[in-house]
Amino acid sequence: MSCDLLKLATSGVTSLQPYQPGKPVEELERELGLENIIKLASNENPLGASPKALAVLKNPGDLSRYPDGNGFRLKTALAGYHAVNTDQITLGNGSNEILELIARAILTPAHEVIFSEHAFAVYPLVTQAIGARAVVVPAKEWGHDVDGMLAAITENSRLMFVANPNNPTGTWLKKAELRRLLESVPENLIVVVDEAYFDYVQEAEYPDCINWLPEFPNLLVTRTFSKAYGLAGFRIGYGVAHRELADLLNRVRQPFNINSLALACAEAALDDRAHILKTVSNNQAGMKYLMESFKRMGLEYIPSAGNFICIDLKRPGRDIYNRLLHEGIIVRPIDNYGMPNHLRVTIGLAEENERFIKALERVIRNS
């Protein structure tokens, strides 16, 4: 083929690097021939999916039919749960799709997108794919610097991403700080507050931004069923916003973007509060154990409000990551987030956390 296909792509796409997910268990099995591998890399729920969601799979319905493209039943359940109207909700193939939809709906190459250093990798991806300019604000104590983000606003600023809690650092903005940000931005700047880890947060001053939607028509809140609800394999999330903003998202959303099983399982999972309580309890106990273990080992870590924690190894984290792979343990190197000496570790089951700590001690001792 004589045609250079890269020349056909837009300038933003040609320089994009694909998102790198956590290494799958099956891949490590193939590479090293290991068994009994534990994965603490992708912030998944170690308890698995809700029993109510799993029960749906026993009677999946007529899979030869297209799903309800409007997601009526799930939207109705979400509207009741959040005390909003159904026309304020947009369903996505994971909350990642909502991030892409807002970028497609309002950005052009003439616009700027503001987000923090060490923020979720999808923010620069969707920005660059559109050809917009990314404005990366230096982090403050590994988290969002509200004053810095406000100072970065120009007449070309159209979108701001705020992850709360932030992935991969686990840092969070308190109510007063986040509210100050929302009150200070211009009305024509859309602020996306990404609350993928909302259900794990136990901090008293952490805000539920959906409650603020009546006050801020330029606010979009995203949530997901991939984390606490344990439905990562179904890829379903949603955004909640002012009805006019939700309407824009639904105009660019692909028809039938959520499959029938995902819709039904998400509706069932939303109703299983006992599973969420068990999930949060496991996370609290695991977080406490890991923090105490890191202190005992003399390792620094970033306090986290999510279901993961970052440790500072004071040496290249990827080297320790590779050594842990040979122990049958998958964690997440985050050098691509500008944190080359850190590893991000998902909170697992008690036995998984203990096995990880023992392996980490061996690896550090022998390296």
C-alpha positions in Angstrom: 0.0 0.0 0.0 1.5 3.3 -1.1 -0.9 5.6 0.8 0.3 6.9 4.2 -2.8 6.4 6.2 -1.5 8.6 9.1 -1.7 11.6 6.8 -5.5 11.1 6.5 -6.0 11.5 10.3 -6.6 14.8 12.1 -3.5 16.3 13.7 -4.7 15.5 17.2 -5.2 11.8 16.4 -1.9 11.3 14.8 0.0 12.2 18.0 -2.3 10.3 20.4 -1.0 7.4 22.4 -3.7 4.7 23.1 -4.9 4.4 26.7 -3.0 1.7 28.5 -5.3 -0.4 30.9 -4.0 -2.5 33.7 -2.5 -5.8 32.6 -5.1 -8.6 32.3 -4.7 -11.7 34.4 -4.9 -13.9 31.3 -2.0 -12.0 29.7 0.3 -12.6 32.7 -0.7 -16.2 32.7 0.4 -16.5 29.0 3.6 -14.6 29.5 4.9 -16.2 32.7 2.8 -19.4 33.0 1.7 -18.4 36.5 -1.4 -19.5 38.3 -3.3 -17.9 41.3 -2.6 -14.4 40.0 -4.2 -11.5 41.9 -4.9 -8.2 40.1 -4.8 -5.0 42.1 -4.3 -2.7 39.1 -7.6 -1.4 37.8 -9.6 -0.3 40.8 -12.2 -3.1 40.3 -14.5 -4.3 43.1 -12.8 -7.4 44.7 -16.2 -8.6 45.9 -17.5 -8.8 42.3 -20.9 -7.8 41.1 -24.0 -7.5 43.1 -25.9 -10.7 43.7 -29.0 -8.9 42.4 -27.2 -8.0 39.2 -26.0 -11.6 38.7 -29.5 -12.9 39.1 -30.5 -10.9 36.0 -28.2 -13.0 33.9 -30.2 -16.1 34.6 -33.1 -14.7 32.6 -31.5 -12.3 30.0 -34.6 -11.8 27.9 -34.7 -11.7 24.1 -31.2 -10.9 23.0 -32.2 -10.8 19.4 -33.9 -7.4 20.0 -32.2 -4.1 20.2 -32.0 -2.6 23.7 -34.1 0.3 24.8 -32.1 3.1 23.2 -33.4 5.6 25.8 -32.7 3.3 28.8 -36.1 4.2 30.3 -36.1 1.8 33.2 -32.6 2.6 34.3 -33.0 6.3 33.9 -36.2 6.2 35.9 -34.4 4.3 38.7 -31.5 6.7 38.6 -33.8 9.7 38.6 -35.5 8.4 41.7 -32.2 7.6 43.4 -30.7 11.0 42.8 -34.0 13.1 43.0 -33.6 14.5 39.5 -35.6 14.3 36.3 -35.0 11.6 33.7 -34.2 14.3 31.1 -31.1 15.3 33.1 -29.5 11.9 32.7 -27.3 10.6 29.9 -26.2 6.9 29.8 -22.8 6.0 28.6 -20.6 3.1 27.8 -18.8 3.6 31.0 -18.5 7.1 32.4 -15.6 7.5 30.0 -18.1 7.8 27.1 -19.7 10.8 28.9 -16.3 12.5 29.0 -16.0 11.9 25.3 -19.5 13.1 24.6 -19.1 16.4 26.3 -15.9 17.0 24.4 -17.5 16.2 21.1 -20.5 18.3 21.9 -18.9 21.6 22.8 -15.2 21.7 21.8 -13.4 22.8 18.7 -9.7 23.3 17.9 -10.1 26.9 19.0 -11.0 25.9 22.6 -9.0 25.1 25.7 -9.6 22.4 28.3 -8.3 22.8 31.8 -7.4 19.9 34.1 -4.9 19.1 36.8 -1.5 17.5 36.6 -1.7 13.8 37.6 -5.4 13.7 36.6 -7.2 10.9 34.8 -5.6 10.0 31.5 -8.8 10.2 29.5 -9.0 14.0 29.9 -6.0 14.7 27.7 -7.1 11.9 25.3 -10.5 13.4 24.5 -9.1 16.9 24.4 -6.4 16.0 21.9 -8.7 13.9 19.7 -10.9 17.0 19.2 -7.8 19.1 18.5 -8.4 21.4 21.4 -5.6 22.8 23.6 -5.0 21.1 26.9 -4.1 23.4 29.8 -2.5 21.3 32.5 -2.4 23.0 35.9 0.4 21.9 38.3 -0.9 19.8 41.2 -0.9 21.0 44.8 0.1 18.2 47.2 -0.8 15.7 44.4 -4.3 17.1 44.1 -6.2 19.9 42.3 -5.0 23.5 42.9 -8.3 25.5 42.8 -6.5 28.9 42.6 -4.3 27.6 39.8 -7.2 26.2 37.8 -9.1 29.5 38.1 -6.0 31.5 37.1 -5.7 29.3 34.0 -9.1 30.4 32.6 -9.0 32.5 29.4 -11.6 33.6 26.9 -10.9 30.4 25.0 -11.6 28.1 27.9 -14.7 25.9 27.3 -14.3 22.8 29.5 -12.8 21.9 32.9 -12.3 18.4 34.2 -12.2 17.8 38.0 -11.8 14.3 39.3 -13.1 14.0 42.8 -11.6 11.8 44.2 -8.8 12.0 41.6 -7.4 9.0 39.8 -4.6 8.0 40.3 -3.7 10.0 43.4 -6.8 9.5 45.4 -6.9 13.1 46.5 -10.1 15.0 46.9 -11.5 18.5 47.1 -13.7 19.5 50.1 -17.1 21.1 49.8 -15.9 24.6 50.3 -13.1 24.4 47.8 -15.1 22.8 45.1 -18.0 25.1 45.6 -15.7 28.1 45.4 -14.4 26.8 42.1 -17.9 26.4 40.7 -19.0 29.9 41.9 -15.9 31.5 40.3 -15.8 30.0 36.8 -17.6 31.9 33.9 -21.1 30.6 32.9 -19.8 29.5 29.5 -17.2 27.2 31.0 -18.6 23.7 31.5 -17.2 22.0 34.6 -17.2 18.2 34.6 -16.9 16.7 38.1 -15.9 13.1 37.7 -17.2 11.1 40.7 -16.3 7.6 39.6 -15.3 6.7 43.2 -18.1 8.5 44.9 -19.5 5.5 46.7 -16.2 4.8 48.5 -15.7 8.2 50.0 -16.2 8.5 53.8 -14.9 12.0 54.3 -17.4 14.3 56.1 -16.5 17.4 53.9 -16.8 15.5 50.6 -19.5 17.0 48.4 -22.3 15.2 46.4 -22.2 17.5 43.4 -25.5 16.2 42.0 -27.2 18.2 44.8 -25.7 21.4 43.3 -27.1 21.0 39.8 -30.0 23.4 40.4 -27.5 26.2 41.2 -25.0 25.5 38.4 -26.4 24.9 34.9 -22.8 24.6 33.6 -22.1 21.6 35.8 -21.9 17.9 34.6 -21.5 15.1 37.2 -20.3 11.7 36.0 -20.8 8.4 37.9 -20.1 4.8 37.0 -21.2 1.2 37.7 -17.7 -0.1 37.1 -16.2 0.5 40.5 -18.3 0.0 43.7 -21.1 -1.7 41.8 -18.7 -4.3 40.3 -20.0 -4.1 36.7 -16.7 -3.0 35.0 -17.2 -5.8 32.4 -20.5 -4.4 31.3 -19.2 -0.8 30.7 -22.0 1.4 31.9 -21.9 4.8 33.5 -23.9 8.0 33.3 -23.9 11.8 33.5 -26.3 14.0 35.4 -26.7 17.7 34.3 -29.1 20.5 33.6 -31.6 19.2 31.0 -30.3 21.5 28.2 -26.7 20.2 28.7 -28.0 16.6 28.9 -29.9 17.2 25.7 -26.6 18.2 24.0 -24.9 15.0 25.2 -27.8 12.8 24.0 -27.6 14.5 20.5 -24.1 13.1 19.9 -24.6 9.8 21.8 -24.7 6.8 19.5 -28.0 4.9 19.4 -28.1 1.7 21.5 -24.8 2.6 23.1 -25.8 0.5 26.2 -26.6 -3.2 25.7 -29.7 -4.9 27.2 -27.8 -6.9 29.9 -25.9 -3.8 31.1 -29.1 -1.8 31.4 -30.8 -4.6 33.4 -27.8 -5.4 35.6 -27.2 -1.8 36.4 -30.8 -1.3 37.5 -30.6 -4.3 39.8 -27.2 -3.3 41.2 -28.5 0.2 42.0 -31.1 -1.4 44.2 -28.6 -3.6 46.1 -27.5 -1.3 48.9 -26.4 -4.2 51.0 -23.7 -5.0 48.5 -22.5 -1.4 48.4 -22.3 -1.4 52.2 -20.3 -4.6 52.2 -18.0 -3.2 49.5 -17.3 0.0 51.4 -16.6 -2.0 54.6 -14.1 -4.2 52.8 -12.5 -1.1 51.3 -12.1 0.7 54.7 -10.6 -2.4 56.3 -8.2 -3.0 53.4 -7.2 0.6 53.2 -6.4 0.6 57.0 -4.3 -2.5 56.7 -2.3 -1.2 53.7 -1.6 2.1 55.3 -0.4 0.5 58.5 1.8 -1.9 56.5 3.3 0.9 54.5 4.1 2.8 57.7 5.7 -0.2 59.2 7.8 -0.6 56.0 8.8 3.0 56.0 7.0 3.7 52.7 5.3 7.0 52.1 1.8 7.1 50.5 -0.8 9.6 49.4 -3.9 9.5 51.6 -6.8 8.3 49.4 -10.6 8.6 49.4 -11.0 6.0 46.7 -10.5 2.2 46.5 -6.8 2.5 45.7 -3.7 4.0 47.2 -0.4 5.3 45.8 2.9 4.4 47.4 6.2 6.3 46.9 9.0 3.8 46.4 11.8 6.5 46.1 13.0 4.5 43.1 11.5 3.7 39.6 8.1 2.1 40.3 8.1 0.2 37.0 11.0 -1.9 38.2 9.1 -3.0 41.3 6.0 -3.5 39.2 7.9 -5.9 37.0 9.3 -7.8 39.9 5.8 -8.1 41.5 4.5 -9.6 38.2 6.9 -12.6 38.8 5.2 -12.9 42.2 1.8 -13.2 40.4 0.7 -9.8 41.5 -0.5 -7.1 39.1 -0.5 -3.5 40.4 -0.3 -0.3 38.3 2.8 1.7 37.4 1.9 5.4 36.9 5.0 6.9 35.3 2.7 7.9 32.4 0.9 10.2 35.0 4.2 12.0 35.8 4.7 9.8 38.9 7.6 7.5 38.0 8.5 6.5 41.6 4.9 5.6 42.6 2.7 2.5 42.2 -1.1 2.6 42.5 -2.5 -0.4 44.3 -6.2 -1.3 44.3 -7.7 -2.4 47.7 -8.4 -6.1 47.4 -9.8 -8.8 49.6 -8.0 -9.3 53.0 -6.0 -12.3 51.7 -5.0 -10.4 48.5 -3.8 -7.4 50.5 -1.8 -9.6 52.8 -0.2 -11.5 49.9 0.7 -8.2 48.2 2.4 -6.8 51.2 4.4 -10.0 51.7 5.5 -10.0 48.1 6.3 -6.3 48.2 8.5 -6.8 51.2 10.4 -9.7 49.4 10.8 -7.7 46.3 12.2 -4.6 48.1 14.4 -6.7 50.3 15.9 -8.5 47.3 16.2 -5.6 44.9 
